[in-house]
């Protein structure tokens, strides 16, 4: 198996990562709009996140059930490339529901449409994440996933701004029906983009098949320790990683989706002015992922060190440029350049090890949340937004650790991990409930996120020892000119 990253194939693959990000971040603009126009409680408005993320779980259950029914893994039968194309078509069908939802200001129809989009994303993710890891050396798989995640977060950075412009730009926020009707255009355009991407994938050179057992042998330092087990659930790195994905997506989504309510209550920020802050949260993920991806380029150590400082500020520049085009006041955001330094320090301390990076960023995330809860005003806002920096590379770290050594069970393991994306909906809902003044209030509701990061710190330590027993040691990257 070639150890070089297959860049032409990888370039096509990462296009779907953009779509996932665009839609996920746009939800954070839809939440306050629907809450305001349809007079919803905070927990009801979080049903936007709930419907979208639970769709991943339902999609993964369908994947698992159909695989069992046909007597073999679906992606191994129809192929990875075909699986992604099918997922894009399903997502396109979901966007069609936004038209009647917008026409009738129907909350039910809108979250049904989002649910169908999420079903398609579930199949796409099950195929795309393992593909990103194996399109080159599995040891740098987490860094390729970081790069793909950086493209995902270009989508999350511009998504809120485009959807916000569609709602507030052409039609003022005064008319509830008119502003909600404005949602349909960007989502119909998105549906058309899904269909075009499906055709491009079908015709591309992205591989349809992977020799997964060969990948497992490549990952291990000592092939005699490779675990060959009957059930995918007999691998503890996967089972604990499933909980890891659940709480990681949970803290990421709930931190962002409850931010508009925090800013409304504590800073009296009007709904239509919140988009740049939500955009900065998702841009923070892009900043972190572009930084972490430097190890996947195969450049010299000295060049990688320069890129490590350069990439986060290039990504921050993309955020500033996009918001300048949207004619937002940028003066509030320059101070954030200082916050980025802490993320760069954490990245340097990790030395390319996914387990070490997971531990460092989890501890930094806990620190950021406590600063946000103990301070107030803009200090709290930036502390909560900086959680995006420390969530940035947790997905590739957890995903890489969780499917390491699974061999022929890799696809099934990936579908179980995708299933746990429902944490984004459930944790958001839990935080929405405890955010009521009768319980914790919006500011202290972020204790939910602290609990999530605490588990991730535990998983970082535990997964490292589990994998060492199976002959897999990612810390060996340090001496191999890795990240």
N, C-alpha and C positions, 0 to 999 in steps of 0.2 A: 504494500500500500504506500503510495507516495506520501512523504511527510511535508510536502510543500502545500501551502494554501492555494486552492484552485480559484483564483481571483475572478475569472470570467463567470464561472458558475455562481460564486459567492455574491457577485454584484447583482445578479438577477434575484437570488434568494432574499436579500435584505430588503427588497421593495415591499414585501408583505409586512415586515417589521414596522415600516413607516405607517401603513394603514392602521395597525393595531393601536399605535400611539395616538394617531390623529383622533380616532373615535373615543378612546378611553379618556383623554384629557378634555375633549369637548363636552363630555358628560358633566364636568364640574361647572360649566357655564349653563347647561340645561337645568341643573338642580335649583339654583336660586331663582331662575326665571319662572320655572313651573311652580315653585313654592310661593312666589309673590303673586303670580297671575291667577293661580288656581287655589290660593289660600290653603296651602298644605302645612301640616306640622313638620318640624325638622326631620323626624323619623320617617314620615311619609315621603318627603323629598329624597331621602336616601334610597328609596326604592328604585331610583334611576340606576344607581350603582349596583344595588342588589340584583335587579333583573339582568343586567349586563354580565355580571361576574358569575352568577349562579348558572348562566347559560353554558359556561365553560365546563362546569361539573356535569350538567345534563348531557352535553356533547361527549364528554369522556366516558360516561356510563353507557351511552349508546354505542360508542366505539368499542368498548370492552364487551358489551353484550353481542354485538354483531360479529366481532372477532371469534367469540366462543361458538356462536351459531354456525358460522361457515367453516369452523375447524382450523382457523389460522389467522394470524395478524393481518388486519385489513391492508395496511400500508405495504406489507410484504407481497400481498396479492395484487393490489391495483397499482402500486408504485408510489413513491414519495411525491414526485412531480405531479402525477395525476391527482393525488390526495389534496395537494395545495390548490390546484385548479378547481376541484370540486368545492373545497371550502370557500373559495372566493365567490363562486356562483351562489352558494347558500347565503353568504353575507350580502350579496347584491340584492337578493330577494327581500331581505330584511329592510334594506333602505327604502324599498318601494312603499312600505307602510307609513313612512314619514309624511307622505303626501296627504292621505286621508287624516292622519293624526293631526297635522298642522291645520288642515281645513276646518276640522271640528274641535280644535283645542282639546283633543282627547288624550288624557294622561295614560289611560289603559292601552290604547293603540300604539302610543309612542314607546312605552316600555316593552310591548310585544315585539315591535320592530327591532329595538335594541337587543332583545333576547335572541332573535333569529340571527342578527349580525354576529352576536357572541357565539352562537352554535357553529357558524362557519369559521370563526376565529379559532375555536377549539380544535377543529381538525387541522387547520393551517399550522397551529402551534405544535401539535403533536408531531407533525412531519418536519417542520422547519428547525426546531431547536436541536434535535439530534443531528440533522444535516449540517448545521453550522459548526457543531463540535467535530464532526468527522471529515470536513472538507480541508484536511491538512493534519498536522500532528495533534492527536487528542490531548497532549499535555498543554498545548496552548489553546485548547478548545474554549476555555472560559474567557480568554481574551478576544477570540473571534465572536463569541456571544456578546461581549461588551461592545465590540464594534457594531454588531447588528443592533444592539440596544441603543447605541448612539444615534443610529438612523431612526429607530423607533421614537427616540425623544426629539428628533427634529420634527416629527409628526406631532408629538405632544406639545411642542413649543408653539407651532403655528396654528394647531387645531383650535385652541380656545380663542385665539385672536380672529380667525376667519369666521367661526361660528358667532362670536360676539359681534363682529361687524355685520353679519347677516341679520342678526336680531336687532341691534341697536343703531347700526350705521345708516341703513337706508330708511328705516322707519323708527321714529322716536319711541321711547319706552312708554309713552303715554297710553297707547291703545293696546289692550291685552291681546285681543284676537289678532290684530295686525302683526304684532311683534312675534307671536308664536307662529303665525303663518309663514314668517320669514325663514323659519327653520328648514322648510321643505327643499329649497333650492340647493343649499350645500350638500344635503344628504342624497339628493337625486344625482348630483354630479359625482359624488363619492361612489354611488352604486355603479355608474357608468365606468368609473376608474377601476372598480373591482373586476368588471367583466373584461376590460381591456387587459388587465394584469393576468387574468385567468388564461386568455389566449396566448399572451407572451410566455407564460410559464409552460404551457402545453408544448410550445414550439422550441423552448430553450434546451440547453445542454445540461441542465440541472439533473443529477443522477436520479434514476427511478428505483435503484436497488442499492443496498449497502450490505457488506459482509460483516455483520455485527460481532460474530465470534472473533474474527480477526482483529477488530477494534479492541476487544477486551484483552487479547494477548498483548497488543501493542502498549496498552496503558500500564501493564504490570512490570515492575522491576524484576520480580521473580515469578515466572509463569507457573511454577509448581504450587503457588499460593492462590492462583485464580480460583474463585469460588464458582462451581457449577451446581446450581440448585434448581430444584424442580419448579418452585413457585417464585414469582418476582417478589412476593411479600415476605420471602425468607431472607431478603437482603436488608439488614438493619439500616444501612446508609439511606436506602430508599424510603422506608417507613418513617424514619425520623425526618427525612428531607421533605416528605409530603406535608408534615406539620409545619416545617420550615417555610415552604412555599405559601401555605395558608396564612401564616402570621406575617410573612414579609409583604405579600400583596395587600394584606389587611392594613398594615401600618402605613404603607405607601398611599393607598387609595383614601383611607379615612382621614389621614393628615390633610390631604389636599381638599377632599370634598366637604370637610367641616370648616375649612379656612374662611370661605365667604361669610359664614354665620358668625365666626369669631370677629372678623373685621367689621361686620355690620353692628354687632353689639358693643365692641370695645372702641372702635374708631369712627363709628357712624359713616362708614364708607358706602356710598350708593352702589347698588347691584351692578350697574353698567360700568363702574370704574374698577371692578375687582379683577377683570380678565388679565391685565398685565401681571398681577401677583400670582394668579393661578399659573399663568404662562411661565413665570420665573421658577415656580416649584418644579414644573416638568422640564424646564430648561436645565435645572440643577441636575436632573438625572442624565441629561445629555452631556453636561460638563463632566460629570464623574465617569461616564462610560467612554467618552472620547479620551479621557486621561488614561484609563485602564487599558484601552485597546492598543496602546503604543507597542506593547509586547508582541502583538500579532503581526507586525509589519516585517519582522525579520531583519531589522536594522541593527547596527552596532550598538554596544552598550552606551557609548557616549552620545550617539544620536538619540537613543531612547530616552536618556536623561534630559536632553534638551526638549524633546517632544513632550515629556511629562509635564514640563512647565508651560510649554507653548499651547498644547491642545486645549486645556481647560479655558484659557483666555480667548482662544479662537472661538470656542463654543459659546462663551459668554458674549463675545462680539456678535455672534449670530443672533442671540437673544436681543441684544441692544438694537441691532439693525432692523430686525423684524418689527420691534416695537416703535422704532423711529419712523418706519414706513407707515405704521398704523397711527402715527402722530400722537403717541403717548408721551407724557412728560418723563424723561429718563433720569432727571436729577436725583430722584429717590433711590435709584438702583446702583449708583457707582460704588457705594460703600460695600456692596456685596462682594466686590473683588477681594476684599480683605478676608471674608469668610471662606472663600475658595482656597486660601493658603492652608487652612486646617485640613481640608480634604486631600490636598497634594501631599502633606506630611504623612497622613494616614496611608496613602497609596505607596509612598516610598518605604514606610515601615513594613509593608506587607511582603515586599521582595518577590512579588509574583505568585505567592501561595494563596489559592482561593480560600483555604481554611483560615489563614491568618488575617486576610483582608476582611473576611466575614466577621471575625471577632473584633477587630479594630473599629470597623464602621458601625457595628452594633453598639459598642460602648460610646462612640461619638454621637450616635443617634439618641441614646438615652440622655446624654448630657444636653443636647440641643433641645429636647422636649422639656427637660426640667428648667432650662433657661426661659423657654417660652411660657411655662406655667408660673414661674416665680417673678418674671418681669411683667411689663405691659406695654401697650402702644406698639410702635414700629419695631422695638427690640424684640417683642414677642413674635410679631409677624415674620421677621427675618429668621428668628430661631426656628419657628415652625417650617418655614420655607427651606431652611438648610437641611432639614430631614431628607429632602430630595437628593442632596449631595451624598448623604450617607446610605441612602437606599440604592443609589445608582448602580452599583455593581453586585448587589446582593443576589439578584436573580441568576446571573451566570455562575456565581460562586456556589449557590445552593444547587442549581441544576447540574453543574459539573460534578460536584461531590456526590449527589444523589444517584446519578446514573452510571457513575464510574464502576467498572467491573461487572455490569449486568449482562454483557454479552448478548445472546439471542433474546433476552428479556428486555432489551433496551427500549423498544417501541412501546411495549406494555407499561414499562416503568415511566416513560415520558407521558403516556396518557393519564397515568395516575397522578403525576405531578401537575399536569394541566388541569385535572379535575379539582385540585386544591386552590386554583385561582379564585374559587368561590369565596375565599377569605376576604377578597376585596369588597364583596357585597355584605358579608355577614359582619365583619369587624366594623365597617362603616355604619351599619345599622345599629350595632351595639353602642358605638360611640355617639351616634345620633340620639339614642335613648337616654344614656347617662348624661348627655349634654343638657338635659332639661334642668331648669333652675331648681326643681324639687329634688334632684339627685346630686350631681356634681357641678353642673353649670358648664358652659362651653369651654372655659379655659382649662379646668381640671379634668375635663373629659379626656384630655390627651394622656392621662395615666394608662389608658387602654393601649396606646402605642408603646409606652415604656415596657409593659408586660410582653408585648410582641418582640421587642428588641432583646429582652432578657432571655427569651427562649432561643433566639438566633445565636446569642453568644454561647449558650450551652451547646447548641448543635455544632458550632464551629470546632469546639474542643472535642466533642464526642465523635464526629465524623472522621476526624483526622486519625484517631486511634483505631476505629473500625476498619478504615481503608488500609492502614499500615499492616493490619493482621491479614489482609488479602493481597499483600505485595504491592500496594499502590501508595506512592509517597510523592505528593505534589511539591513538597518542600525542596525536592531535588532540582526543581526549576532554577533555584538560586544560582547553582553552579553552572547552568547551561546557557547563560546569556539570555535567559528568559526575560520576564517583565522587569 
